[in-house]
Amino acid sequence: MNSIISDTAEYGCYLFANEAKHLLKNYVSKLSLTSLGIEPNINKEIDKDLLKKINFEINNHPIEKIGLELRKSMIAMKNLF
């Protein structure tokens, strides 16, 4: 993957993976879910209607429509995935 990003981004990736990740591990392990804005959910069921609504909103967002058109025009590009 790093062959398709800039040298600066590649350096940042290595720096984070090799240095910052280890420094943050201890700090992050002490964080509570509520401090991250996540409320504990006792009910583990998924609201399928809500999920469908969210997916519909994401798929119909103007930027997604633009992205679809742009990807259609990139026929010469190789799929990376």
Residue, then its C-alpha position, 0 to 999 in steps of 0.5 A: m500500500n505504501s507504494i501509492i502514497s507520498d513519501t511524507a505520508e509513508y514516513g508518517c505511517y512508519l513513525f506512527a506504527n513504530e513510535a506513537k502507537h506504543l506511546l498511546k497504547n497505555y493511555v488509550s487502555k485507560l480510557s472509558l467508553t463514556s470518555l470517548g462519547i460511547e454510551p454503554n449499550i445494554n441492549k445488543e440488538i441491532d435496529k435493522d430499520l435504523l441501519k437501513k436508513i443510515n445506509f440509505e442516507i450515506n449512499n444518497h449523499p451528494i459526495e457519494k453520487i459524485g464519487l460514483e461518477l468519478r469512478k465510472s470515468m477512471i476506466a484506465m485505473k487498475n483496481l487496487f483491492 
